[in-house]
Amino acid sequence: MNWWWSIEKNMERITIQRSRDIESVRDMYQREKRTTGPSPWTWIRKIKTTQGRNTTINELINYIWRKDVLNKGYHVLSANCQEFAALLFDRINLFHDRVYFDEAADQPRSSANSCYMTVDKVLDEVQRYGGSETLIKLKIYKANILFKNYVGHEYPRIKAFPLLSETTCAMLILTFLFYILLSEVNGFTETSTLIILLVLWLSYFIAVVLVYVSALSLQWCRGGKYHIVMIFETKEGTYWSSEQLKTRLVIHRAKNKDVLLNECQRHPRCIPLKESKTAVRTYWNDMNEVMEYFFKDKKNKNDVFQSVVDVNVISSLYNKSKRITPRREIVDV
């Protein structure tokens, strides 16, 4: 038999209710009948419906946690109950798999499709397998990436860049205006007009290529020329690896470290890894804290939580490891 859940936010708290009957969570709030107005427009009514998409309540709780909704203030206009409801509705309706997690990369597996999961599900999986495993050592490996391969990886992002479409539309309008203007000028034939417009578009194309190649070159020099793989060793004799392939975060766990060094997503690595740095003490106690940094603590300069698909997510973790400080330990004498 199914359960009905309600999740809502007001000025005081977030309330979660569960019942076998929908009326007990839809029409009741904290075991009291909800207050509604006299007109039909103020009665309780259904607005939207979506399929569950196998999303668990625990995943929704993880989503609320990493979005830091509980600590965000309540505002009647900008951060109200409707905004909170839309946030959860879109999470169920629009989610897609973003993380590859293999909890036993050195063991046989019938299919790798089950390794693709949402961010909120991987938080549960990491906690289940790594919550009791203490990190004792971190090793960082690098693989050189050729600039042409880096451009190939970033090409889909270039095509989707909004400024490119905006400038192209502006060029089309400018071309039309130039054509009308030159047609009215004496001495310009249709052939000469077309040649001028062709030169204009050729100059635009060259300028776009130069801008994007320069931007990619700068990003490649700042960290894109290396593929970074971070391998954590635990006291229990297991190893965890974290790396990023394009916009997907990839996490492996295994007892055989060589598998993590030589394989990725159960395929041989194309480029051999070279050890770059070793840290005896890690900044994090377990993988749960690493996941918390990835999906909750990591903010940009505007104090906004960044998406896990950010291209520098592994680089940020690598830079964080550079600032490792010894843990403080209290000893009773």
TORBALO-735216 format. One record per residue: residue in one letter; y, x, z of N, C-alpha, C in turn. Coordinates in pm, whole numbers, padded with zeros to 5 digits, always signed. Last residue first. Example, Ala and Ser with C-alpha at 12.3 -4.5 7.8 and 13.67 -1.06 7.14 Angstrom:
<lumkols>
s-00225+01285+00708-00106+01367+00714+00003+01290+00787a-00569+01319+00780-00450+01230+00780-00330+01320+00780
</lumkols>
This chain:
<lumkols>
v+01438+04530+02953+01396+04654+03023+01370+04622+03170d+01402+04351+02658+01414+04342+02803+01358+04468+02867v+01582+04378+02365+01465+04427+02437+01492+04418+02589i+01676+04237+02068+01702+04237+02212+01573+04275+02285e+01781+04370+01763+01669+04324+01843+01702+04339+01992r+01931+04331+01456+01952+04351+01599+01833+04294+01675r+01832+04496+01160+01835+04377+01242+01859+04414+01388p+02038+04703+00954+01928+04688+01050+01944+04562+01133t+02140+04568+00639+02174+04628+00767+02058+04610+00864i+02186+04587+00294+02092+04562+00403+02136+04637+00528r+02322+04576+00059+02399+04576+00183+02310+04546+00303k+02148+04553-00145+02216+04682-00131+02287+04693+00003s+02073+04290-00149+01981+04384-00086+02044+04522-00067k+02278+04180-00297+02269+04148-00154+02180+04249-00083n+02212+04269-00548+02333+04323-00485+02334+04295-00336y+01982+04111-00583+01972+04256-00585+02093+04320-00518l+02094+03860-00582+01999+03894-00477+01981+04045-00467s+02242+03881-00814+02312+03859-00687+02221+03892-00569s+02042+03908-01002+02135+04019-00981+02209+04004-00849i+01933+03654-00992+01853+03767-00943+01943+03887-00917v+02152+03510-01098+02096+03474-00968+02013+03588-00910n+02303+03519-01328+02308+03635-01240+02244+03608-01105v+02291+03280-01463+02225+03395-01523+02219+03515-01429d+02204+02985-01291+02305+03087-01314+02238+03216-01358v+02023+02799-01220+02013+02847-01356+02121+02948-01388v+02088+02711-00972+01983+02813-00978+01970+02870-01119s+02443+02684-00935+02315+02633-00981+02214+02746-00988q+02636+02732-00636+02601+02762-00773+02464+02706-00807f+02867+02555-00445+02729+02600-00457+02695+02619-00604v+03191+02687-00407+03109+02581-00463+02968+02635-00481d+03391+02862-00341+03313+02804-00232+03230+02684-00279n+03499+02996-00547+03565+02872-00509+03489+02796-00401k+03325+03200-00597+03450+03235-00530+03529+03112-00487n+03004+03041-00524+03095+03122-00604+03227+03142-00530k+02720+03081-00307+02839+03011-00353+02921+03103-00442k+02412+03044-00162+02481+03116-00268+02597+03032-00323d+02276+02884+00017+02383+02969+00067+02466+03033-00043k+02087+02736-00146+02182+02671-00057+02301+02759-00021f+01912+02873-00310+01938+02733-00341+02040+02666-00250f+01895+03147-00230+01899+03107-00369+01962+02969-00387y+01882+03131+00049+01992+03203-00014+02007+03159-00160e+01645+02993+00076+01768+02933+00129+01889+03000+00067m+01465+03175-00025+01488+03050-00097+01617+02982-00051v+01483+03365+00179+01519+03403+00043+01550+03278-00040e+01386+03216+00392+01525+03259+00396+01573+03306+00258n+01121+03188+00308+01203+03069+00328+01352+03104+00329m+01015+03438+00316+01054+03386+00186+01136+03258+00198d+01165+03603+00605+01053+03548+00529+01106+03489+00399n+01393+03749+00681+01271+03756+00762+01148+03705+00687w+01611+03953+00480+01552+03824+00513+01423+03843+00592y+01675+04208+00428+01781+04126+00485+01725+03993+00536t+01418+04441+00526+01478+04344+00435+01584+04264+00507r+01352+04782+00560+01392+04658+00627+01458+04566+00525v+01295+04955+00355+01195+04935+00459+01224+04807+00535a+01343+04934+00019+01408+04905+00147+01300+04875+00249t+01372+05117-00277+01282+05066-00172+01362+05047-00044k+01432+05106-00628+01480+05118-00491+01378+05060-00396s+01299+05120-00874+01440+05159-00865+01483+05185-00722e+01017+05166-01077+01068+05145-00942+01209+05201-00931k+00992+05000-01385+01011+05127-01315+01073+05100-01179l+00769+04820-01596+00866+04823-01487+00872+04962-01425p+00737+04789-01953+00690+04838-01824+00803+04845-01721i+00759+04492-02136+00830+04616-02102+00781+04663-01966c+00589+04277-02149+00620+04349-02273+00684+04484-02246r+00317+04200-01931+00461+04229-01949+00481+04310-02077p+00069+03954-02003+00108+04094-01985+00257+04113-02010h+00082+03643-01823+00082+03714-01950+00123+03858-01926r+00126+03496-01592-00012+03518-01636-00022+03574-01778q+00394+03530-01536+00346+03398-01579+00210+03408-01648c+00344+03863-01595+00447+03763-01561+00404+03630-01621e+00194+04173-01493+00189+04041-01554+00307+03956-01508n+00225+04411-01358+00176+04417-01496+00176+04282-01567l+00312+04358-01100+00379+04463-01178+00345+04456-01325l+00138+04165-01008+00280+04131-01019+00356+04233-01104v-00098+04314-01008-00088+04195-01094+00058+04156-01114d-00055+04501-00812-00058+04545-00951-00047+04428-01048k-00088+04369-00569+00046+04400-00615+00050+04438-00762n-00282+04116-00473-00290+04237-00554-00152+04264-00615k-00218+03883-00360-00264+03988-00270-00275+04122-00342a+00079+03701-00457-00055+03755-00482-00090+03855-00373r+00316+03495-00613+00258+03540-00485+00116+03586-00512h+00621+03465-00799+00476+03486-00789+00438+03525-00647i+00871+03289-00959+00825+03339-00830+00673+03349-00833v+01147+03266-01165+01002+03284-01163+00964+03351-01032l+01394+03056-01294+01356+03143-01184+01204+03146-01175r+01528+03040-01617+01425+02994-01525+01395+03100-01419t+01691+03117-01820+01751+03036-01715+01649+02985-01616k+01544+03416-01880+01648+03330-01935+01710+03250-01821l+01372+03468-01601+01350+03469-01744+01444+03367-01806q+01396+03655-01309+01453+03548-01387+01428+03570-01534e+01199+03700-01008+01266+03747-01128+01319+03628-01206s+01012+03802-00736+01117+03711-00783+01185+03776-00903s+00697+03814-00569+00791+03869-00668+00889+03760-00710w+00517+03905-00280+00594+03802-00349+00686+03871-00450y+00201+03980-00138+00320+04026-00209+00384+03907-00282t+00026+04018+00176+00053+03952+00049+00183+04007-00010g-00020+04115+00433-00088+04179+00320-00072+04106+00188e+00127+04026+00646-00006+03967+00630-00081+04021+00508k+00374+04133+00620+00288+04190+00723+00144+04142+00707t+00458+04161+00270+00453+04092+00398+00357+04162+00493e+00690+04276+00028+00560+04295+00094+00565+04228+00232f+00848+04166-00265+00848+04168-00119+00705+04186-00068i+01006+04273-00547+00875+04249-00489+00883+04270-00338m+01206+04181-00812+01206+04215-00670+01072+04178-00611v+01315+04291-01117+01203+04225-01048+01202+04275-00904i+01549+04268-01373+01524+04306-01234+01408+04223-01179h+01631+04413-01666+01553+04301-01613+01506+04343-01474y+01947+04528-01765+01827+04548-01684+01761+04414-01653k+02172+04459-01896+02085+04556-01964+01959+04586-01885g+02327+04295-01742+02233+04232-01832+02140+04329-01901g+02514+04430-01598+02386+04401-01533+02283+04341-01624r+02740+04503-01733+02753+04472-01591+02621+04441-01523c+02664+04525-01998+02693+04648-01924+02700+04623-01774w+02642+04252-02060+02523+04338-02067+02545+04465-01988q+02907+04170-02041+02808+04114-01949+02682+04198-01946l+03016+04323-02251+03065+04340-02115+02965+04288-02013s+02872+04218-02466+02863+04361-02435+02908+04388-02292l+02954+03953-02463+02815+03984-02432+02798+04131-02397a+03225+03991-02535+03190+03927-02407+03047+03959-02367s+03196+04111-02787+03264+04182-02680+03228+04125-02543v+03067+03904-02923+02998+04033-02908+03063+04114-02796y+03269+03710-02910+03142+03688-02842+03062+03817-02825v+03479+03831-03057+03500+03783-02920+03368+03770-02846l+03359+03884-03306+03411+03994-03224+03429+03952-03079v+03301+03622-03394+03193+03720-03374+03239+03833-03283v+03561+03516-03414+03463+03457-03322+03351+03555-03291a+03670+03681-03615+03730+03680-03481+03631+03623-03378i+03509+03613-03834+03507+03750-03783+03563+03756-03641f+03583+03341-03863+03444+03377-03833+03436+03518-03775y+03856+03365-03926+03814+03293-03805+03672+03332-03765s+03839+03499-04168+03907+03564-04055+03867+03497-03923l+03713+03300-04318+03646+03429-04298+03707+03503-04181w+03908+03102-04318+03781+03078-04248+03704+03208-04224l+04108+03237-04467+04136+03185-04332+04009+03164-04253v+03978+03279-04708+04018+03396-04628+04046+03354-04484l+03959+03010-04785+03838+03089-04765+03867+03212-04680l+04227+02944-04817+04149+02876-04713+04020+02952-04682i+04287+03110-05037+04358+03128-04910+04281+03064-04795i+04115+02999-05229+04096+03139-05188+04165+03165-05055l+04221+02742-05256+04086+02756-05202+04060+02900-05156t+04467+02811-05373+04463+02741-05245+04327+02757-05178s+04389+02919-05615+04454+03006-05517+04455+02942-05379t+04283+02683-05731+04198+02801-05708+04259+02893-05603e+04498+02515-05756+04390+02474-05667+04299+02592-05634t+04801+02715-05745+04698+02637-05812+04589+02600-05712f+05126+02729-05659+04992+02743-05603+04897+02652-05679g+05364+02659-05772+05310+02792-05802+05172+02815-05746n+05506+02463-05513+05499+02499-05655+05445+02641-05672v+05332+02295-05261+05414+02411-05296+05395+02445-05444e+05150+02101-05209+05287+02057-05237+05377+02171-05281s+04924+02238-05142+04920+02156-05264+05059+02111-05305l+04987+02347-04901+04984+02435-05018+04980+02357-05148l+04965+02114-04737+05090+02188-04748+05094+02274-04873i+04697+02038-04766+04803+01946-04806+04935+02020-04829y+04576+02269-04662+04545+02225-04799+04653+02131-04851f+04668+02276-04403+04703+02384-04495+04682+02340-04639l+04542+02048-04300+04688+02054-04307+04736+02162-04404f+04271+02127-04321+04319+02007-04390+04471+02009-04406t+04272+02350-04151+04238+02365-04293+04290+02247-04375l+04327+02231-03905+04423+02326-03962+04397+02346-04111i+04093+02081-03871+04221+02012-03881+04325+02102-03946l+03912+02295-03856+03896+02192-03960+04027+02116-03981m+04004+02429-03631+04010+02495-03761+03995+02395-03875a+03945+02245-03431+04085+02279-03457+04101+02346-03594c+03667+02256-03446+03737+02131-03478+03884+02156-03509t+03637+02520-03356+03592+02482-03490+03658+02353-03535t+03730+02504-03095+03805+02585-03191+03763+02554-03334e+03529+02335-02989+03670+02294-02988+03751+02373-03090s+03295+02484-03018+03308+02357-03090+03453+02311-03095l+03361+02700-02849+03328+02723-02989+03344+02595-03069l+03392+02596-02596+03510+02647-02664+03485+02668-02812p+03131+02532-02507+03222+02426-02552+03342+02476-02628f+02833+02680-02614+02960+02707-02547+03065+02608-02596a+02595+02659-02741+02634+02547-02657+02769+02566-02590k+02570+02901-02868+02583+02781-02950+02633+02663-02868i+02539+03067-02644+02657+03081-02729+02679+02955-02811r+02293+02990-02546+02410+02964-02462+02538+02976-02545p+02125+03085-02752+02137+02940-02727+02257+02905-02642y+02173+03373-02719+02221+03299-02835+02226+03148-02814e+02066+03522-02516+02188+03450-02486+02238+03364-02602h+01845+03644-02632+01825+03555-02518+01946+03467-02493g+01973+03797-02830+01877+03694-02868+01851+03595-02756v+02117+03972-02671+02190+03877-02754+02098+03764-02797y+01899+04116-02567+01986+04040-02477+02066+03936-02554n+01803+04237-02795+01718+04139-02726+01801+04053-02631k+02018+04404-02851+01982+04302-02950+01891+04196-02888f+02016+04575-02627+02128+04483-02646+02092+04372-02746l+01710+04598-02442+01794+04636-02554+01902+04531-02578i+01659+04649-02107+01667+04545-02209+01760+04594-02319n+01443+04820-01885+01558+04825-01975+01548+04715-02081a+01356+04703-01570+01309+04728-01706+01430+04721-01798k+01303+04780-01225+01390+04751-01338+01317+04779-01469y+01234+04673-00891+01192+04735-01016+01286+04690-01128i+01242+04718-00548+01313+04666-00664+01271+04746-00787k+01080+04616-00256+01089+04714-00364+01150+04647-00486l+01081+04570+00088+01131+04519-00040+01138+04634-00139k+00888+04481+00374+00936+04582+00279+00979+04514+00149i+00823+04269+00537+00839+04400+00599+00897+04505+00504l+00827+03925+00611+00861+04030+00514+00884+04162+00587t+00563+03732+00732+00684+03806+00766+00708+03918+00664e+00450+03412+00682+00435+03550+00636+00566+03625+00654s+00476+03147+00730+00422+03228+00840+00403+03374+00801g+00574+03046+00492+00648+03023+00614+00604+03108+00730g+00442+03064+00252+00508+03182+00303+00583+03164+00431y+00321+02819+00191+00244+02942+00174+00309+03062+00242r+00507+02623+00264+00366+02603+00297+00288+02735+00291q+00746+02718+00163+00733+02703+00308+00586+02690+00348v+00687+02702-00108+00712+02834-00048+00698+02826+00104e+00663+02423-00132+00549+02510-00163+00567+02648-00100d+00920+02329-00067+00804+02289+00014+00687+02383-00006l+01063+02451-00273+01100+02479-00134+00985+02443-00041v+00959+02334-00498+00922+02472-00471+00961+02513-00329k+01080+02083-00492+00936+02094-00466+00896+02236-00430d+01341+02145-00552+01313+02082-00424+01164+02085-00390v+01325+02249-00810+01372+02333-00701+01330+02276-00566t+01019+02139-00971+01161+02129-00938+01195+02225-00824m+00787+02343-01162+00824+02240-01065+00973+02241-01040y+00507+02483-01303+00645+02445-01328+00681+02328-01238c+00242+02506-01249+00330+02602-01184+00478+02567-01206s+00092+02341-01404+00122+02294-01270+00214+02389-01194n+00049+02492-01631+00151+02386-01636+00189+02338-01497a-00158+02665-01628-00032+02715-01572+00077+02608-01572s-00486+02575-01534-00369+02553-01618-00246+02605-01548s-00683+02693-01374-00723+02613-01490-00606+02593-01586r-00693+03027-01264-00624+02897-01260-00657+02822-01388p-00798+03299-01053-00811+03215-01173-00744+03080-01154q-00547+03502-00887-00667+03419-00883-00675+03334-01010d-00306+03624-00871-00421+03710-00896-00553+03634-00890a-00120+03434-00800-00113+03487-00936-00232+03576-00971a-00087+03193-00625-00201+03287-00626-00213+03345-00766e+00138+03040-00664+00108+03081-00527-00008+03179-00518d+00388+03044-00881+00242+03064-00881+00204+03121-00746f+00648+02868-01012+00595+02923-00888+00443+02926-00895y+00935+02836-01188+00793+02864-01207+00743+02931-01079v+01186+02588-01197+01126+02702-01129+00978+02713-01167r+01276+02357-01310+01360+02476-01324+01294+02601-01269d+01229+02043-01460+01169+02156-01392+01251+02282-01417h+01489+01801-01406+01395+01870-01492+01345+01994-01418f+01636+01476-01339+01589+01609-01298+01500+01669-01407l+01749+01228-01372+01785+01332-01468+01723+01468-01439n+01662+01050-01172+01665+01005-01311+01681+01119-01411i+01684+01178-00927+01555+01121-00968+01553+01097-01118r+01953+01256-00931+01848+01356-00901+01712+01305-00947d+02084+01017-00970+02081+01113-01081+01976+01220-01058f+02046+00909-00713+01994+00840-00831+01982+00936-00948l+02183+01088-00550+02038+01076-00537+01977+01008-00659l+02447+01046-00648+02391+01180-00641+02238+01175-00635a+02490+00775-00607+02482+00825-00745+02420+00964-00750a+02503+00773-00328+02394+00702-00394+02377+00750-00538f+02740+00923-00292+02614+00972-00235+02495+00905-00305e+02925+00752-00411+02907+00886-00466+02775+00947-00417q+02900+00537-00238+02864+00521-00378+02841+00656-00445c+02999+00631+00004+02858+00597-00004+02812+00581-00149n+03236+00892-00094+03193+00774-00022+03044+00748-00041a+03448+01082-00170+03316+01119-00115+03264+01004-00030s+03683+00965-00272+03622+01078-00341+03483+01115-00290l+03752+00733-00113+03762+00734-00258+03677+00842-00323v+03692+00775+00158+03676+00640+00102+03674+00643-00051h+03497+01047+00253+03627+01001+00205+03607+00870+00131y+03343+01254+00484+03338+01125+00418+03480+01083+00381g+03257+01604+00441+03331+01493+00500+03319+01366+00418k+02944+01762+00453+03060+01724+00374+03126+01602+00437n+02713+01804+00589+02833+01869+00640+02959+01838+00560l+02525+01665+00441+02548+01626+00579+02677+01684+00635v+02506+01794+00196+02573+01664+00202+02610+01628+00346d+02410+02032+00088+02493+02036+00208+02572+01906+00227k+02230+02057-00105+02362+02016-00149+02460+02008-00033r+02008+02110+00049+02066+02223-00026+02200+02187-00089w+01966+01851+00166+01991+01970+00248+02060+02079+00168i+01913+01686-00049+02028+01656+00038+02066+01778+00119y+01678+01812-00134+01795+01806-00222+01921+01777-00142n+01507+01768+00078+01542+01906+00043+01668+01910-00044i+01490+01492+00051+01549+01549+00174+01590+01693+00149l+01361+01477-00196+01497+01422-00182+01567+01477-00059e+01118+01590-00123+01201+01657-00222+01344+01606-00216n+01025+01396+00054+01055+01529+00106+01141+01609+00008i+00973+01188-00116+01085+01174-00023+01124+01311+00033t+00898+01307-00449+00862+01272-00312+00988+01259-00226t+00873+01192-00778+00958+01259-00680+00919+01213-00540n+00746+01072-00990+00664+01149-00896+00748+01230-00797r+00933+00907-01110+00905+01038-01171+00830+01131-01076g+01024+00650-01041+01021+00753-00938+00997+00893-00990q+01260+00494-01265+01125+00526-01223+01127+00643-01124t+01542+00291-01171+01483+00404-01240+01342+00427-01187t+01811+00063-01178+01669+00087-01150+01624+00208-01230k+02114-00070-01032+02041+00017-01124+01896+00030-01081i+02178-00297-00869+02271-00246-00970+02198-00163-01075k+02105-00588-00682+02053-00469-00750+02148-00427-00862r+02298-00687-00396+02241-00711-00528+02198-00579-00591i+02432-00852-00124+02346-00740-00163+02281-00774-00297w+02761-00994-00185+02623-01000-00137+02548-00875-00184t+03006-00992-00299+02990-00906-00182+02851-00914-00122w+02990-01174-00500+03020-01037-00538+03007-00940-00420p+02957-01424-00375+02840-01358-00435+02864-01213-00472s+03149-01421-00063+03134-01446-00206+03011-01375-00261p+03155-01337+00206+03120-01476+00175+03091-01502+00027g+02997-01012+00270+03108-01105+00257+03063-01243+00215t+02767-00884+00522+02811-00906+00384+02924-01008+00382t+02601-00666+00731+02717-00755+00720+02761-00763+00574r+02249-00664+00787+02369-00607+00727+02480-00712+00717k+02089-00702+01097+02118-00757+00965+02250-00702+00913e+01939-00415+01247+02032-00527+01254+02065-00572+01112r+01792-00183+01224+01728-00301+01286+01825-00417+01310q+01956-00020+01065+01926+00018+01203+01885-00105+01285y+02008-00284+00864+02060-00149+00888+02043-00118+01036m+01850-00491+00618+01870-00452+00757+01924-00309+00763d+01799-00536+00354+01884-00634+00422+01915-00598+00567r+01643-00311+00285+01754-00355+00199+01852-00444+00276v+01452-00286+00477+01542-00171+00456+01661-00210+00369s+01325-00530+00481+01354-00464+00609+01445-00343+00596e+01273-00601+00221+01379-00672+00292+01419-00600+00421i+01051-00455+00149+01181-00412+00099+01294-00479+00174d+00804-00365+00381+00875-00474+00315+01013-00427+00272r+00725-00138+00508+00633-00195+00409+00701-00303+00326s+00988+00107+00546+00920-00017+00582+00823-00056+00471r+01235+00330+00666+01111+00309+00591+01045+00181+00639q+01556+00495+00638+01469+00391+00692+01344+00378+00604i+01815+00707+00728+01692+00696+00648+01601+00594+00715t+02157+00776+00718+02052+00694+00776+01936+00683+00678i+02401+01002+00808+02307+00965+00702+02190+00892+00768r+02714+00904+00971+02584+00970+00961+02514+00934+00830e+02982+00804+00964+02928+00865+01085+02803+00949+01061m+03055+00683+00729+03151+00774+00790+03092+00851+00908n+02735+00688+00561+02862+00625+00595+02952+00728+00663k+02463+00681+00333+02559+00761+00409+02683+00678+00437e+02109+00625+00298+02250+00590+00280+02338+00674+00372i+01801+00531+00187+01878+00648+00228+02024+00618+00199s+01500+00356+00238+01643+00348+00211+01710+00473+00267w+01178+00288+00104+01267+00376+00179+01412+00343+00142w+00867+00126+00124+01004+00121+00075+01092+00207+00167w+00529+00210+00036+00637+00202+00134+00770+00192+00059n+00225+00050-00080+00345+00130-00096+00443+00109+00020m-00120+00084+00000+00000+00000+00000+00125+00088+00000
</lumkols>
